[in-house]
């Protein structure tokens, strides 16, 4: 879901601004907005001719907007319809980047839904924890990601696992990735959705590996130190790792700060040529 074209990046920034206007409007129904945008995504991913038509830079923007209004009127909310009409008026480097943009907007809408409920942090945590469950449960991952189960049984399995245990936005996003991975692994899809959720508050996400659970005061101090260092609020994803022996390993983007005893031992071994 990486949008690389310069034209598409500019259009995505504009589309996000339009979405924020919808989210902040009085009486916005956030419960259904993300689902409607995902439904539009499913349609344009499935109908390649339609996707080419609404992303064709040679076609008049008003004509493209009228086309989606004819197709979607009464099938999605007026807010979603208006937003999609605006999106297809914009210029996109490739048809696939239009699809990727709609998916990004759908995830942002689900993030706004969680934020309105005061549970944006929970959404980040639940996506992260589910990705860790998948890493440890090989059979579960195979059932959800493999071709063996039909879509309805996969959806039922996700619901049985998560319904009532996570918030609705988490269930929506996980189900979406399980049923329509769009060429990604479940883990990479969860990581991508997690990054979009984190960006809603312009926060960085730090993966912290520690051999022991951190107290609340320790988490608060660590987040404050990292925020001061990076100039942004930092959200901590804590992963217990007994192999670390002692200290902390912190991963932010491509940067790794390894203060564990195991990390220092590995560094010594490398320097001695014995690792």
C-alpha positions in Angstrom: 0.0 0.0 0.0 3.0 2.3 -0.6 2.1 5.2 -2.9 5.2 6.3 -4.7 4.0 8.5 -7.6 4.4 12.2 -6.9 1.0 13.0 -8.5 -0.6 10.3 -6.4 1.0 11.5 -3.1 -0.3 15.0 -3.7 -3.8 13.6 -4.4 -3.7 11.4 -1.3 -2.8 14.4 0.9 -5.8 16.3 -0.6 -8.0 13.2 -0.1 -7.0 12.9 3.5 -7.9 16.6 4.0 -11.4 15.9 2.4 -11.8 13.0 4.7 -10.9 15.0 7.8 -13.6 17.5 6.8 -16.1 14.7 6.6 -15.0 13.3 10.0 -15.3 16.7 11.7 -18.6 17.6 10.2 -21.6 17.8 12.5 -23.5 14.6 12.7 -20.9 12.5 10.9 -21.7 8.8 11.1 -18.3 7.3 11.7 -19.7 3.8 12.5 -20.4 3.1 8.8 -17.9 5.3 6.9 -15.0 3.0 7.0 -17.1 0.0 6.0 -18.6 2.0 3.0 -15.1 2.9 1.8 -14.0 -0.7 2.1 -17.0 -1.7 0.0 -16.0 0.8 -2.7 -12.4 -0.6 -2.5 -13.8 -4.1 -3.1 -15.7 -2.9 -6.1 -12.9 -1.1 -7.9 -10.4 -3.9 -7.1 -12.8 -6.5 -8.5 -13.9 -4.4 -11.6 -10.7 -3.6 -13.4 -12.4 -1.8 -16.2 -14.1 0.5 -13.7 -10.8 1.2 -11.9 -9.2 2.2 -15.1 -12.1 4.4 -16.1 -12.1 6.3 -12.8 -8.4 6.7 -12.7 -7.9 7.7 -16.4 -6.1 11.1 -16.4 -7.5 11.8 -19.9 -11.1 11.5 -18.7 -12.9 14.6 -17.4 -13.0 14.6 -13.5 -16.7 15.5 -13.5 -17.5 12.6 -15.8 -15.7 10.2 -13.4 -17.5 11.6 -10.4 -20.8 11.2 -12.2 -20.0 7.6 -13.0 -19.4 6.6 -9.4 -22.5 8.5 -8.3 -24.6 6.5 -10.8 -23.0 3.2 -9.5 -23.0 4.0 -5.8 -26.1 6.1 -5.2 -28.2 4.5 -2.4 -25.6 1.8 -1.8 -23.2 3.8 0.5 -23.7 6.8 2.7 -23.9 10.3 1.2 -20.7 11.2 3.1 -18.8 8.2 1.6 -20.3 8.8 -1.9 -19.2 12.5 -1.8 -15.7 11.6 -0.7 -15.3 8.9 -3.4 -16.6 11.4 -6.0 -13.9 13.8 -4.9 -11.2 11.2 -5.0 -11.9 10.1 -8.5 -11.8 13.7 -9.7 -8.1 13.8 -8.6 -5.2 12.6 -10.6 -3.5 9.3 -9.8 -0.2 8.0 -11.2 -1.6 4.4 -11.7 -5.0 2.8 -11.2 -3.6 0.7 -8.4 -2.6 3.8 -6.5 -6.2 5.0 -6.6 -7.2 1.7 -5.0 -4.5 2.0 -2.4 -5.6 5.5 -1.5 -9.2 4.4 -1.0 -7.9 1.7 1.4 -5.9 4.2 3.3 -8.9 6.4 3.7 -11.0 3.5 4.9 -8.4 2.7 7.6 -8.2 6.3 8.6 -12.0 6.4 8.9 -11.9 3.3 11.2 -9.2 5.1 13.3 -11.5 8.1 13.6 -14.3 5.8 14.7 -12.0 4.4 17.5 -10.9 7.9 18.4 -14.4 9.1 18.7 -15.0 6.3 21.3 -11.8 7.3 23.1 -10.2 4.0 22.1 -7.5 4.9 19.5 -4.7 3.6 21.7 -6.7 0.3 22.1 -7.0 0.0 18.3 -3.2 0.2 18.0 -2.6 -2.2 20.8 -5.1 -4.7 19.6 -3.7 -4.8 16.0 -0.2 -5.3 17.4 -1.3 -8.0 19.8 -3.1 -9.9 17.1 0.0 -9.8 14.9 2.0 -11.4 17.8 -0.7 -14.1 18.3 -0.3 -15.0 14.6 3.4 -15.3 15.0 3.0 -17.8 17.9 0.1 -19.8 16.5 1.2 -21.4 13.2 -2.0 -23.4 12.7 -4.2 -20.3 13.2 -2.1 -18.3 10.8 -2.3 -21.1 8.2 -6.1 -21.3 8.6 -6.6 -17.5 8.2 -4.0 -16.9 5.5 -4.0 -20.2 3.6 -6.4 -21.2 0.7 -7.9 -24.1 2.7 -10.9 -22.3 4.2 -13.6 -20.5 2.3 -14.1 -16.8 3.0 -17.2 -17.2 5.1 -15.5 -19.7 7.4 -12.5 -17.4 7.8 -14.8 -14.5 8.7 -16.5 -16.7 11.2 -13.2 -17.8 12.7 -12.1 -14.2 13.1 -15.4 -13.3 14.7 -15.2 -16.2 17.1 -11.7 -15.2 18.1 -12.2 -11.4 18.5 -15.9 -10.5 18.8 -16.6 -9.0 22.2 -12.9 -9.0 23.0 -11.8 -6.1 20.8 -13.4 -2.9 19.7 -15.5 -2.9 16.4 -12.8 -1.0 14.4 -10.3 -3.8 15.2 -12.6 -6.5 14.2 -13.3 -4.7 10.9 -9.7 -4.1 10.1 -8.6 -7.7 10.9 -11.5 -9.2 9.0 -10.6 -7.0 6.0 -7.0 -8.2 6.0 -8.0 -11.8 6.4 -10.5 -11.8 3.6 -8.7 -9.4 1.2 -5.0 -9.3 1.9 -4.3 -7.5 -1.5 -1.0 -9.3 -2.0 0.3 -8.9 1.5 1.0 -11.2 4.4 -1.3 -10.9 7.4 1.6 -9.6 9.4 2.6 -6.9 7.0 -1.0 -5.8 6.5 -1.4 -5.5 10.3 1.8 -3.5 10.5 0.7 -1.2 7.7 -2.7 -0.6 9.2 -1.0 0.0 12.6 1.2 2.7 11.0 -1.8 4.5 9.6 -3.5 4.4 13.0 -0.4 5.8 14.7 -0.1 8.6 12.1 -3.6 9.8 13.1 -2.0 11.5 16.1 1.3 12.1 14.3 3.0 9.6 16.7 5.9 7.3 16.2 5.6 3.7 17.1 8.4 2.1 19.1 8.7 -1.7 19.4 10.3 -2.2 22.9 11.6 -5.6 23.7 12.3 -6.2 27.4 12.9 -9.4 29.5 10.5 -8.2 32.2 7.3 -6.3 32.2 7.7 -2.5 32.6 5.8 -0.7 35.3 3.5 2.2 34.3 5.9 4.8 35.6 8.8 3.2 33.6 6.6 3.2 30.4 5.8 6.9 31.0 9.4 7.9 31.5 10.5 5.9 28.4 7.8 7.5 26.2 8.8 10.9 27.4 12.5 10.3 26.7 11.8 9.0 23.2 9.4 11.9 22.5 12.1 14.4 23.5 14.6 12.7 21.3 12.4 12.4 18.2 10.3 15.5 18.5 7.0 13.5 18.3 4.8 11.7 20.7 5.9 8.0 20.8 3.5 5.1 21.3 5.1 2.0 22.9 4.4 -1.5 21.8 5.9 -3.7 24.5 7.1 -7.2 23.7 8.4 -9.5 26.4 11.6 -11.2 25.3 13.4 -13.3 27.9 16.3 -13.8 25.5 17.2 -10.2 25.9 18.6 -11.0 29.4 18.6 -7.4 30.6 18.0 -3.9 29.4 15.8 -2.8 26.5 15.9 -3.1 22.8 13.9 -0.3 21.0 13.0 -0.3 17.3 11.6 2.9 15.7 11.3 2.6 11.9 14.6 1.5 10.6 16.5 2.5 13.7 17.4 0.0 16.5 18.6 1.1 19.9 19.9 -2.1 21.5 20.7 -1.7 25.2 20.2 -5.4 26.2 22.9 -7.6 27.5 22.3 -10.0 24.7 22.7 -7.2 22.2 26.0 -6.1 23.7 27.3 -9.7 23.7 26.4 -10.1 20.1 28.3 -6.9 19.3 31.4 -8.1 21.1 31.2 -11.4 19.2 31.0 -9.6 15.9 34.0 -7.4 16.8 36.0 -10.5 17.8 34.9 -12.3 14.7 33.3 -15.2 16.7 29.6 -14.3 16.0 
